Amino acid sequence: MPYSNTGALFEIIPLHPTFAAEIKGVDFSQPVPEVVFAQIKAAIAKYGVCVFRDTGLDDVRHVSFAAQFGELDDVTPYTQQGKKHRLQFIELFDVSNLNEDGTVAELDSHRAAMNKGNTLFHVDSSFNPRRGSYSLLRAHELPPRGTGGNTEYADTRQAFEDLSPALKRELLENDYIACHSLMHSRKKASPDILRHIDPTEHLMSRHRLVQRHEPSGRLNLYIASHVHHIEGVSAEKSEELIDELYAHACRPEYTVSLEWLNDSDLFLWDNTCVMHRAIGGAFEGKYKRDMRRATVHDSSSHAWGMNEKSATRQGYP
């Protein structure tokens, strides 16, 4: 059905009282027209998470649609560390449970251990000098229904708004800087297997803990499992504050769990106002869960945080 130039160009169905929505009626069999894309940008600014069911997208059109949002990140930091990339496009991150030959990774494998970091609420690429903004995750091949594999999201704008007045005042007056580390979150999720890892020996990226989310104008709590410490306070104070804010943002009233229903379902989210995590299940070590993600480099005034502009990015083998 051709798009109209007037009024709403698709249907929006809210999925949670404060954020997340399903969008129905976008035709991905052709390039998304600018007038439609503008309304998608308005929807993601409001809801933070947008779900598109049964899009029919393949890798080529997935990358093309993602590129409409801006400059794309790529897997080069991982391949430079020796990780083999099984997909055709370097702009697609392989966030599956598969080995490079397409077989399901064993539960005690290196890949499974590194993937465990994705089960903690996080934001994409905050550990790099230039953080990520939008991520577009597509199901290429799903495990059987009922075996798990949902993706959960946390509304960090609403979480900030609901903080106590005293804690809000402390955060705003001190303008804390949080240091984000990829190796910290990986070790946090797999402490035994990665016990030899010292996050302080790896690059950390510095970003303000509270920021204004520019597309919506709302203040946002930029917290994630990647946060290793907060600058300018004692180690005890840093750990206490991180734990308090992270636990607050992960509370049930700020989260939604979304099920993948069809191969080619696409979940779009804004890493600068929501966290996300992958949920495990009976599929692990048994069935394929082939997920492919494109992530857009942030172009807001907060994109580079407190970091020097550099092409250096983090990855692992």
Rosetta silent file (secondary structure, phi, psi, omega in degrees, C-alpha in Angstrom):
SEQUENCE: MPYSNTGALFEIIPLHPTFAAEIKGVDFSQPVPEVVFAQIKAAIAKYGVCVFRDTGLDDVRHVSFAAQFGELDDVTPYTQQGKKHRLQFIELFDVSNLNEDGTVAELDSHRAAMNKGNTLFHVDSSFNPRRGSYSLLRAHELPPRGTGGNTEYADTRQAFEDLSPALKRELLENDYIACHSLMHSRKKASPDILRHIDPTEHLMSRHRLVQRHEPSGRLNLYIASHVHHIEGVSAEKSEELIDELYAHACRPEYTVSLEWLNDSDLFLWDNTCVMHRAIGGAFEGKYKRDMRRATVHDSSSHAWGMNEKSATRQGYP
SCORE:     score description
SCORE:     0.000 S_00000001
   1 L     0.000  128.891 -177.968    0.000    0.000    0.000 S_00000001
   2 L   -66.953  151.009  178.963    1.523    3.401   -0.986 S_00000001
   3 L   -76.865  147.478  174.471    2.415    5.871    1.731 S_00000001
   4 L   -92.183  154.993  176.600    0.335    8.982    2.279 S_00000001
   5 L   -94.943    3.032 -178.295    1.916   12.414    2.613 S_00000001
   6 L  -127.805  147.407  174.697   -0.563   13.533    5.245 S_00000001
   7 L    70.265 -166.121  179.660   -1.272   12.463    8.799 S_00000001
   8 L   -69.711  133.229 -176.228    0.122    9.416   10.553 S_00000001
   9 L   -98.316   -1.666  176.525    1.912    7.115    8.134 S_00000001
  10 L  -160.711  170.123 -179.732    1.805    4.060   10.387 S_00000001
  11 E   -96.028  137.449  177.859    0.164    2.736   13.533 S_00000001
  12 E  -115.893  125.416 -179.674    1.871    3.081   16.933 S_00000001
  13 E  -118.422  106.969  178.691    0.946    0.668   19.744 S_00000001
  14 E   -59.545  143.031 -178.106    2.487    1.484   23.169 S_00000001
  15 L  -112.473   -4.749 -176.965    4.015   -1.538   24.920 S_00000001
  16 L  -158.534  153.696 -177.862    4.652   -0.024   28.374 S_00000001
  17 L   -60.727  -27.510 -174.698    3.234    2.920   30.332 S_00000001
  18 L  -116.678  -16.027 -177.511    6.359    5.096   29.938 S_00000001
  19 L  -163.568  175.224  175.642    8.252    3.862   26.856 S_00000001
  20 L    72.975  132.655 -179.453    8.515    1.283   24.032 S_00000001
  21 E  -152.588  152.107  170.611    6.064    0.859   21.164 S_00000001
  22 E   -96.524  138.103  178.330    5.309   -1.408   18.241 S_00000001
  23 E  -112.948  124.753  179.680    5.067    0.252   14.841 S_00000001
  24 E  -115.719  137.658  172.411    2.802   -1.301   12.215 S_00000001
  25 L   109.676    6.972  176.263    2.528   -0.353    8.575 S_00000001
  26 L   -89.576  128.306 -179.053    6.088    0.426    7.462 S_00000001
  27 L   -92.909  107.851 -179.396    6.922   -1.169    4.115 S_00000001
  28 L   -93.351    6.049  178.094   10.530   -2.392    4.198 S_00000001
  29 L   -76.168  -10.027  177.461   10.370   -3.968    0.737 S_00000001
  30 L  -134.617  161.917  175.350   11.457   -0.589   -0.630 S_00000001
  31 L   -55.397  136.788 -177.400   13.721    2.148    0.725 S_00000001
  32 L   -70.941  120.306 -179.056   11.894    3.935    3.548 S_00000001
  33 L   -61.576  151.801 -176.943   10.790    7.367    2.231 S_00000001
  34 H   -58.813  -36.202 -178.669   12.093   10.417    4.077 S_00000001
  35 H   -66.605  -35.896  176.478    8.599   11.465    5.165 S_00000001
  36 H   -73.014  -43.278 -179.295    8.095    8.061    6.800 S_00000001
  37 H   -60.242  -37.486  178.698   11.602    8.032    8.225 S_00000001
  38 H   -61.183  -37.890  178.247   10.992   11.426    9.864 S_00000001
  39 H   -73.385  -32.020  173.879    8.004    9.964   11.719 S_00000001
  40 H   -64.404  -42.201  177.960   10.059    6.943   12.778 S_00000001
  41 H   -61.883  -38.889  177.848   12.671    9.354   14.197 S_00000001
  42 H   -66.359  -38.325 -179.806    9.907   11.174   16.091 S_00000001
  43 H   -67.856  -42.599 -178.784    8.592    7.870   17.455 S_00000001
  44 H   -69.843  -29.819  175.907   12.000    6.667   18.659 S_00000001
  45 H   -65.157  -36.446 -179.188   12.602   10.049   20.335 S_00000001
  46 H   -80.550  -46.736 -169.590    9.388    9.605   22.308 S_00000001
  47 H   -96.603  -21.740  179.079    9.389    5.864   23.017 S_00000001
  48 L    78.025  -29.563  178.090   13.107    4.956   23.067 S_00000001
  49 E  -136.873  130.617  176.160   12.299    1.467   21.693 S_00000001
  50 E  -129.994  131.501 -177.614   10.383    0.676   18.490 S_00000001
  51 E  -108.909  129.758  175.974    9.435   -2.835   17.379 S_00000001
  52 E  -120.514  119.980 -176.224    8.823   -3.730   13.728 S_00000001
  53 L   -92.264  141.554  168.743    7.419   -7.223   13.120 S_00000001
  54 L    49.702   54.531 -172.548    8.106   -9.493   10.134 S_00000001
  55 L   -73.617  -24.641 -174.184    9.959   -6.821    8.144 S_00000001
  56 L    77.064    5.808 -178.536   11.339   -9.129    5.462 S_00000001
  57 L   -66.990  141.375  168.460   14.694   -7.353    5.759 S_00000001
  58 L  -108.203 -175.133 -176.793   17.849   -9.118    4.669 S_00000001
  59 H   -60.694  -41.904 -177.091   21.427   -8.075    5.509 S_00000001
  60 H   -62.007  -49.309 -176.715   21.671   -5.631    2.590 S_00000001
  61 H   -75.959  -26.039  173.651   18.464   -3.755    3.395 S_00000001
  62 H   -61.777  -50.504  179.353   19.152   -3.933    7.135 S_00000001
  63 H   -62.920  -40.628 -178.949   22.444   -2.070    6.655 S_00000001
  64 H   -63.913  -44.464  178.777   20.824    0.357    4.227 S_00000001
  65 H   -65.565  -43.157  179.424   17.982    1.235    6.622 S_00000001
  66 H   -59.501  -37.889 -177.584   20.382    1.602    9.558 S_00000001
  67 H   -67.006  -17.633  174.898   22.540    3.984    7.509 S_00000001
  68 L   -65.544  -23.551 -179.368   19.583    6.357    7.219 S_00000001
  69 L   -83.219  -17.240  179.625   20.125    7.116   10.917 S_00000001
  70 L   144.119 -167.715 -177.889   23.767    8.120   10.443 S_00000001
  71 L   -66.322  132.452 -174.705   27.331    6.801   10.293 S_00000001
  72 E   -93.640  142.116  169.671   27.535    3.128   11.235 S_00000001
  73 L   -71.640  169.500  178.159   29.874    1.463   13.690 S_00000001
  74 L  -149.782  173.603 -171.677   31.616   -1.746   12.551 S_00000001
  75 L   -88.202    6.788 -175.869   33.274   -4.901   13.859 S_00000001
  76 H   -51.251  -42.582 -179.859   36.857   -3.911   12.992 S_00000001
  77 H   -59.968  -25.334  179.156   37.980   -3.644   16.668 S_00000001
  78 H   -83.490  -44.060  179.912   36.973   -7.287   17.136 S_00000001
  79 H   -67.190  -31.219  176.846   38.489   -8.689   13.938 S_00000001
  80 L   -66.716  -22.017  177.172   41.737   -6.853   14.686 S_00000001
  81 L   -87.636   -1.720  177.817   41.860   -8.854   17.928 S_00000001
  82 L   105.450    0.634  179.475   41.588  -12.076   15.935 S_00000001
  83 L   -76.271  129.755  179.303   37.846  -12.684   16.078 S_00000001
  84 L   -80.119  138.377 -179.613   36.527  -14.190   12.845 S_00000001
  85 L  -108.194  118.086 -173.211   33.491  -12.462   11.346 S_00000001
  86 L   -89.513   -7.204 -177.103   31.083  -14.865    9.636 S_00000001
  87 L   -95.041  160.718 -176.167   28.767  -12.200    8.148 S_00000001
  88 L   -71.670  -35.770 -172.256   29.171  -10.422    4.820 S_00000001
  89 L  -106.980  131.882  177.441   29.017   -6.871    6.168 S_00000001
  90 L   -71.442  -14.767  178.247   31.367   -5.424    8.781 S_00000001
  91 L   -79.003   -7.527  178.186   28.540   -3.045    9.744 S_00000001
  92 L  -105.518  117.762  175.813   26.554   -5.969   11.165 S_00000001
  93 E   -79.860  132.476  178.882   27.605   -7.170   14.619 S_00000001
  94 E   -86.586   99.755 -179.146   27.171  -10.913   15.080 S_00000001
  95 L  -109.850   37.336  179.402   25.315  -11.160   18.409 S_00000001
  96 L   -88.997 -177.945  172.759   24.247  -14.760   17.870 S_00000001
  97 L  -105.594   31.332 -173.380   25.067  -17.886   19.859 S_00000001
  98 E  -110.993  147.699  171.327   26.914  -19.306   16.849 S_00000001
  99 L   -76.263  173.164 -176.973   30.522  -20.150   16.119 S_00000001
 100 L   -64.330  -22.129  178.389   32.202  -18.826   12.988 S_00000001
 101 L   -90.661    4.324  176.814   31.229  -22.021   11.114 S_00000001
 102 L    90.181   -1.181  177.031   27.542  -21.524   11.987 S_00000001
 103 L   -82.258  157.948 -179.244   27.313  -24.242   14.641 S_00000001
 104 E   -72.658  130.562 -179.006   25.762  -23.539   18.049 S_00000001
 105 L   -68.867  137.037  176.370   28.372  -22.500   20.611 S_00000001
 106 L   -66.442  152.439 -176.467   28.839  -24.843   23.557 S_00000001
 107 L   -65.114  -24.572  179.867   27.814  -23.449   26.950 S_00000001
 108 L  -100.645   16.722 -177.928   31.393  -23.643   28.233 S_00000001
 109 L   -82.751  163.943  176.076   32.927  -22.000   25.145 S_00000001
 110 H   -60.583  -41.705 -179.267   34.786  -18.695   24.976 S_00000001
 111 H   -61.459  -44.518  179.880   31.991  -17.241   22.840 S_00000001
 112 H   -62.855  -39.061  179.363   29.329  -18.175   25.383 S_00000001
 113 H   -63.762  -43.120 -179.724   31.412  -16.634   28.185 S_00000001
 114 H   -71.113  -32.911  178.935   31.810  -13.343   26.309 S_00000001
 115 H   -67.526  -22.745 -178.390   28.121  -13.327   25.343 S_00000001
 116 H   -60.783  -26.866  176.437   27.137  -13.447   29.016 S_00000001
 117 H   -59.577  -26.379  179.955   27.991   -9.764   29.246 S_00000001
 118 H   -74.868  -10.606  179.219   24.970   -9.127   27.027 S_00000001
 119 H   -85.893   -4.232  174.269   22.683  -10.551   29.730 S_00000001
 120 L   -96.821  143.391  177.717   23.419   -7.535   31.952 S_00000001
 121 L   -60.572  127.357 -175.524   21.550   -4.290   31.316 S_00000001
 122 E  -152.694  175.373  170.792   23.851   -2.137   29.209 S_00000001
 123 L  -122.448  151.440 -176.187   24.061    0.377   26.396 S_00000001
 124 L   -78.601  130.543  168.708   25.972   -0.248   23.171 S_00000001
 125 L    68.458   17.344  175.632   29.460    1.189   22.724 S_00000001
 126 L   -67.214  -15.798  179.471   29.553    3.454   25.797 S_00000001
 127 L   -82.161   -2.424  176.615   33.016    1.972   26.372 S_00000001
 128 L   -99.670  155.468  178.795   34.294    3.708   23.215 S_00000001
 129 L   -54.574  -42.639  173.583   35.362    7.364   23.005 S_00000001
 130 L  -104.411  117.271 -173.649   32.447    7.994   20.638 S_00000001
 131 L   -79.249  172.426  175.167   29.412    6.201   21.954 S_00000001
 132 E   -89.537  152.966  173.700   26.575    4.550   20.045 S_00000001
 133 E  -109.202  -90.305 -177.624   23.167    6.109   19.526 S_00000001
 134 E   -84.718  142.638  169.281   20.643    3.925   17.705 S_00000001
 135 E  -122.185  143.441 -179.829   20.888    0.156   17.495 S_00000001
 136 E  -127.790  105.252 -176.052   18.871   -1.966   15.075 S_00000001
 137 E  -104.145  127.495 -176.302   18.740   -5.655   16.018 S_00000001
 138 E  -122.610  138.241  175.202   17.247   -8.127   13.559 S_00000001
 139 E   -83.533  116.298  175.246   16.322  -11.769   13.966 S_00000001
 140 E   -89.353  -43.420  175.915   17.856  -13.777   11.134 S_00000001
 141 E  -148.969  120.225 -176.183   16.981  -17.184   12.597 S_00000001
 142 L   -97.044  152.103  171.838   15.112  -17.677   15.865 S_00000001
 143 L   -73.169  170.590  179.325   15.058  -20.672   18.200 S_00000001
 144 L   -58.172  144.760  176.043   11.711  -22.449   18.750 S_00000001
 145 L   -55.302  141.972  177.525    9.027  -20.429   20.541 S_00000001
 146 L    88.858    0.404 -179.369    9.011  -20.991   24.278 S_00000001
 147 L  -103.544    9.441  177.042   12.762  -21.628   24.589 S_00000001
 148 L    97.544 -169.115  176.723   13.656  -18.078   25.703 S_00000001
 149 L   100.280   15.129  175.343   15.664  -15.357   24.041 S_00000001
 150 L   -61.351  163.035  168.134   13.607  -12.243   24.792 S_00000001
 151 E  -115.813  130.655 -179.430   15.252   -8.825   24.790 S_00000001
 152 E  -108.598  149.141 -178.939   14.527   -6.593   27.789 S_00000001
 153 E  -129.191  152.419  178.823   14.731   -2.816   27.966 S_00000001
 154 E  -128.603  132.656 -175.936   14.974   -0.306   30.813 S_00000001
 155 E   -87.415   96.321 -175.412   13.670    3.275   30.661 S_00000001
 156 H   -82.116  -13.584  171.701   16.532    5.391   32.038 S_00000001
 157 H   -72.934  -49.628  179.258   14.764    8.710   31.427 S_00000001
 158 H   -65.697  -35.712  177.896   11.849    7.769   33.655 S_00000001
 159 H   -59.885  -40.581  176.895   14.258    6.207   36.146 S_00000001
 160 H   -65.773  -44.578 -177.538   16.017    9.556   36.500 S_00000001
 161 H   -59.425  -30.539 -175.015   12.744   11.460   36.879 S_00000001
 162 L   -91.750    1.169  174.946   11.688    9.165   39.732 S_00000001
 163 L   -63.315  156.356  176.610   14.863    9.546   41.794 S_00000001
 164 L   -62.569  149.994  178.015   14.498   11.252   45.158 S_00000001
 165 H   -54.790  -38.444 -178.329   14.904   15.055   45.060 S_00000001
 166 H   -65.999  -42.703 -179.510   18.035   14.781   47.216 S_00000001
 167 H   -70.893  -38.814  175.028   19.724   12.252   44.922 S_00000001
 168 H   -57.545  -46.631 -178.414   18.746   14.210   41.810 S_00000001
 169 H   -61.120  -43.346  178.711   20.242   17.334   43.356 S_00000001
 170 H   -60.202  -45.768 -178.078   23.474   15.493   44.211 S_00000001
 171 H   -64.211  -42.964 -177.417   23.831   14.151   40.673 S_00000001
 172 H   -72.516  -38.800 -178.709   23.145   17.491   39.011 S_00000001
 173 H   -70.804  -35.359 -177.259   25.300   19.556   41.349 S_00000001
 174 H   -89.581  -19.455  177.650   28.293   17.220   41.125 S_00000001
 175 L    47.189   56.700 -173.058   27.955   16.454   37.409 S_00000001
 176 L   -61.907  146.986  173.690   29.656   13.100   37.910 S_00000001
 177 E  -107.088  125.463  178.181   31.799   11.490   35.208 S_00000001
 178 E  -103.029  139.884  179.527   31.402    7.708   34.833 S_00000001
 179 E  -103.552  121.521 -174.184   34.139    5.541   33.323 S_00000001
 180 E  -103.731  138.394 -176.634   32.868    2.752   31.061 S_00000001
 181 L  -139.257  125.826  175.583   34.782   -0.451   30.326 S_00000001
 182 H   -64.167  -41.975 -177.710   33.943   -3.347   28.005 S_00000001
 183 H   -69.231  -28.932  176.980   36.220   -5.669   29.951 S_00000001
 184 H   -63.895  -48.060 -178.096   34.567   -4.692   33.244 S_00000001
 185 H   -68.749  -35.154  178.299   31.108   -5.802   32.100 S_00000001
 186 H   -66.036  -43.328  179.745   32.481   -8.987   30.507 S_00000001
 187 H   -69.029  -35.453  178.530   34.313   -9.943   33.699 S_00000001
 188 H   -60.630  -36.587 -178.369   31.293   -9.015   35.824 S_00000001
 189 H   -82.507  -29.600 -178.114   29.177  -11.511   33.862 S_00000001
 190 L  -132.182   66.154 -172.478   31.812  -14.294   33.711 S_00000001
 191 L   -64.137  -31.622 -178.012   34.057  -13.739   36.744 S_00000001
 192 L   -75.490  -51.614 -177.530   35.535  -17.237   36.854 S_00000001
 193 L   -65.255  -34.673 -176.366   36.425  -17.670   33.194 S_00000001
 194 L  -106.168   28.838 -177.150   37.694  -14.069   32.911 S_00000001
 195 L   -63.627  -23.249 -179.266   39.367  -13.888   36.319 S_00000001
 196 L   -78.729   -9.894 -176.950   42.695  -13.032   34.642 S_00000001
 197 L   -80.969  130.361  172.554   41.237   -9.827   33.133 S_00000001
 198 L  -113.524  105.081 -176.618   42.090   -6.511   34.817 S_00000001
 199 H   -57.323  -27.929 -178.200   39.761   -3.821   33.395 S_00000001
 200 H   -69.327  -12.549  177.502   42.115   -1.041   34.531 S_00000001
 201 H   -88.663    0.303 -177.813   44.654   -2.284   31.981 S_00000001
 202 L  -119.254  163.786  179.856   42.225   -1.556   29.143 S_00000001
 203 L   -56.893  137.086  170.081   40.746    1.563   27.624 S_00000001
 204 L  -122.576  146.248 -178.990   37.967    3.272   29.563 S_00000001
 205 E  -110.731  140.785 -173.041   35.627    5.874   28.135 S_00000001
 206 E  -108.725  122.546  179.131   34.401    8.869   30.149 S_00000001
 207 E  -137.698  147.183  176.959   30.792   10.074   29.918 S_00000001
 208 E   -62.261  141.244 -177.848   28.613   12.248   32.116 S_00000001
 209 L   -72.997  -34.869  176.209   26.351   10.231   34.386 S_00000001
 210 E  -119.614  129.640 -177.813   23.381   12.551   33.824 S_00000001
 211 E  -139.428  156.877  171.745   22.781   14.052   30.387 S_00000001
 212 E   -87.424  124.720  176.958   20.006   15.750   28.508 S_00000001
 213 E   -75.879  106.693 -168.447   18.588   13.450   25.862 S_00000001
 214 L   -64.704  -37.577  179.650   18.574   15.881   22.963 S_00000001
 215 L   -62.711  -30.088 -178.234   15.851   14.301   20.771 S_00000001
 216 L  -109.371  -18.026 -176.790   13.284   14.522   23.599 S_00000001
 217 L    80.760    1.386 -178.151   14.746   17.255   25.834 S_00000001
 218 E   -90.866  150.777  175.313   14.411   15.007   28.902 S_00000001
 219 E   -75.277  146.295 -175.691   17.189   14.290   31.381 S_00000001
 220 E  -132.423  142.151  174.763   18.610   10.776   31.243 S_00000001
 221 E   -91.276  105.607 -175.504   20.542    8.562   33.647 S_00000001
 222 L   -89.619   76.035 -177.490   23.397    7.232   31.483 S_00000001
 223 L  -113.298  156.557  179.836   24.094    4.133   33.539 S_00000001
 224 L  -170.819  165.039  176.610   25.071    0.643   32.325 S_00000001
 225 L   -64.856  -17.070  178.144   26.848   -2.537   33.353 S_00000001
 226 L   -71.800  -17.124 -174.938   29.914   -1.112   31.588 S_00000001
 227 E   -68.061  117.440 -178.690   30.357    1.545   34.308 S_00000001
 228 E   -90.429  -43.975  178.081   33.514    0.650   36.226 S_00000001
 229 E  -160.804  167.010  175.869   33.801    3.668   38.517 S_00000001
 230 E  -109.945  132.763 -177.483   32.832    7.296   39.021 S_00000001
 231 L   -72.826  150.873  169.497   35.573    9.896   39.022 S_00000001
 232 L    82.586    6.401  177.450   36.268   12.228   41.917 S_00000001
 233 L  -133.057  167.254  179.097   34.867   10.135   44.770 S_00000001
 234 L   -65.920  160.664  177.966   36.211    7.319   46.931 S_00000001
 235 H   -59.167  -38.078 -179.736   36.074    3.747   45.671 S_00000001
 236 H   -66.411  -44.937  179.345   33.452    2.990   48.312 S_00000001
 237 H   -64.605  -41.704  179.462   31.278    5.949   47.330 S_00000001
 238 H   -59.802  -50.459 -179.036   31.667    5.105   43.644 S_00000001
 239 H   -62.738  -41.644 -179.600   30.597    1.490   44.103 S_00000001
 240 H   -63.312  -43.512 -177.875   27.694    2.458   46.342 S_00000001
 241 H   -70.037  -43.442  178.087   26.386    5.066   43.908 S_00000001
 242 H   -60.008  -47.707 -178.692   26.750    2.856   40.836 S_00000001
 243 H   -61.488  -41.786 -178.733   24.989   -0.038   42.558 S_00000001
 244 H   -65.339  -47.001 -176.553   22.159    2.195   43.781 S_00000001
 245 H   -69.952  -40.639 -179.724   21.528    3.868   40.424 S_00000001
 246 H   -64.844  -45.748  179.077   21.869    0.680   38.388 S_00000001
 247 H   -63.339  -38.640  179.048   19.497   -1.255   40.658 S_00000001
 248 H   -62.845  -47.046 -176.630   17.020    1.628   40.564 S_00000001
 249 H   -67.959  -21.700 -178.529   17.030    1.811   36.742 S_00000001
 250 L   -93.192    4.437 -178.661   16.526   -1.979   36.493 S_00000001
 251 L   -63.257  151.170 -174.213   13.421   -2.038   38.687 S_00000001
 252 H   -55.076  -34.341 -177.402   10.385   -3.790   37.153 S_00000001
 253 H   -68.342  -13.928  179.313    8.386   -0.595   36.704 S_00000001
 254 H  -106.110    4.363 -173.885   11.040    0.717   34.292 S_00000001
 255 E  -120.935  156.370  175.135   11.506   -2.463   32.267 S_00000001
 256 E  -141.955  139.548  179.325    9.736   -4.352   29.515 S_00000001
 257 E  -108.475  121.505 -174.135   10.484   -7.821   28.124 S_00000001
 258 E  -112.970  130.057 -178.315    9.867   -8.199   24.398 S_00000001
 259 L   -90.888  141.444  172.702    9.507  -11.532   22.636 S_00000001
 260 L   -86.539  127.148 -173.977   10.875  -12.218   19.184 S_00000001
 261 L  -107.741  -35.497 -172.696    8.098  -13.740   17.070 S_00000001
 262 L  -135.010  146.240  165.485    9.331  -13.951   13.490 S_00000001
 263 L   -58.213  134.620 -177.338   12.543  -14.216   11.547 S_00000001
 264 L    86.123    3.161  165.685   13.164  -10.637   10.279 S_00000001
 265 L   -56.798  144.683 -179.572   11.585   -8.940   13.308 S_00000001
 266 E  -129.756  126.750  174.776   13.536   -5.720   13.925 S_00000001
 267 E  -109.758  124.568  177.796   13.980   -3.940   17.269 S_00000001
 268 E  -110.779  131.706  175.159   15.191   -0.345   17.117 S_00000001
 269 E  -143.869  163.397  179.760   16.313    1.473   20.261 S_00000001
 270 E  -107.517  108.302 -178.388   18.152    4.592   21.366 S_00000001
 271 L   -64.225  -14.237 -179.001   21.124    3.726   23.579 S_00000001
 272 L   -89.799    6.733  174.896   21.200    7.285   24.890 S_00000001
 273 L  -147.759   -0.016  174.419   17.888    6.867   26.743 S_00000001
 274 E  -141.778  153.380  165.826   17.371    3.131   27.356 S_00000001
 275 E  -102.006  165.968  176.863   19.384    0.110   28.487 S_00000001
 276 E  -147.830  163.784  173.426   18.865   -3.384   27.124 S_00000001
 277 E  -156.404  154.419  175.814   19.869   -6.969   27.809 S_00000001
 278 E   -91.019  140.938  177.873   19.525  -10.412   26.233 S_00000001
 279 L  -104.407  132.956  179.927   17.588  -13.097   28.109 S_00000001
 280 L   -78.974 -163.240 -179.931   18.809  -16.681   28.026 S_00000001
 281 L   162.918 -170.418 -177.303   16.757  -19.838   28.011 S_00000001
 282 L   -66.437  -17.082  179.578   16.537  -23.462   27.019 S_00000001
 283 L   -67.950  -24.196 -172.563   17.749  -22.623   23.499 S_00000001
 284 L   -62.432  130.954 -179.219   21.293  -21.990   24.760 S_00000001
 285 L    75.494    1.695 -173.967   23.762  -24.626   23.605 S_00000001
 286 L  -130.160  -51.278 -176.300   20.995  -26.343   21.625 S_00000001
 287 L  -116.725  151.561  177.627   19.195  -24.146   19.078 S_00000001
 288 L   -69.803  135.759  168.223   20.387  -21.366   16.815 S_00000001
 289 L  -130.738   87.642 -173.348   19.607  -17.788   17.804 S_00000001
 290 E   -93.608  101.593 -176.796   21.108  -15.849   14.898 S_00000001
 291 E  -117.108  138.940 -175.459   20.806  -12.124   15.707 S_00000001
 292 E  -131.172  130.513 -171.960   22.446   -9.319   13.739 S_00000001
 293 E  -125.543  134.680  167.856   22.841   -5.738   14.942 S_00000001
 294 E  -108.321  137.827  179.220   23.735   -2.450   13.306 S_00000001
 295 E  -127.313  137.699 -175.955   24.710    0.420   15.596 S_00000001
 296 E   -98.122  134.306  173.104   24.904    4.089   14.659 S_00000001
 297 E   -64.007  136.775  179.402   27.648    6.389   15.931 S_00000001
 298 L   -67.856  142.675  177.220   26.154    9.122   18.104 S_00000001
 299 L  -122.110   11.099  178.644   26.117   12.609   16.583 S_00000001
 300 L   -76.636  176.816  178.387   24.709   14.537   19.561 S_00000001
 301 L   -69.357  -12.982  178.939   26.724   17.030   21.607 S_00000001
 302 L   -97.632    3.446 -170.072   27.348   14.193   24.115 S_00000001
 303 L   -54.433  -44.555 -175.334   28.693   11.776   21.486 S_00000001
 304 L   -95.563    1.192  179.941   32.337   11.949   22.542 S_00000001
 305 L    54.279 -132.516  178.256   31.648   12.467   26.236 S_00000001
 306 L  -104.793   25.910 -174.006   34.758   13.735   28.018 S_00000001
 307 L  -101.860  153.318  170.465   37.050   11.822   25.665 S_00000001
 308 L   -71.125  143.139  178.610   39.562   12.926   23.076 S_00000001
 309 L   -69.062  122.191 -173.756   38.339   12.247   19.562 S_00000001
 310 L  -151.077  149.341  176.276   40.055    9.051   18.509 S_00000001
 311 L   -82.424   -4.287 -179.643   39.510    6.144   16.144 S_00000001
 312 L   -66.555  130.978  177.245   40.473    3.738   18.945 S_00000001
 313 L  -137.793  158.481 -177.113   37.641    1.348   19.867 S_00000001
 314 L   -92.871  148.099  175.214   37.369   -1.663   22.119 S_00000001
 315 L  -159.481 -179.991  177.323   36.913   -5.275   21.052 S_00000001
 316 L  -150.074  156.656 -178.119   37.878   -8.795   22.042 S_00000001
 317 L   -72.530    0.000    0.000   38.875  -11.984   20.190 S_00000001
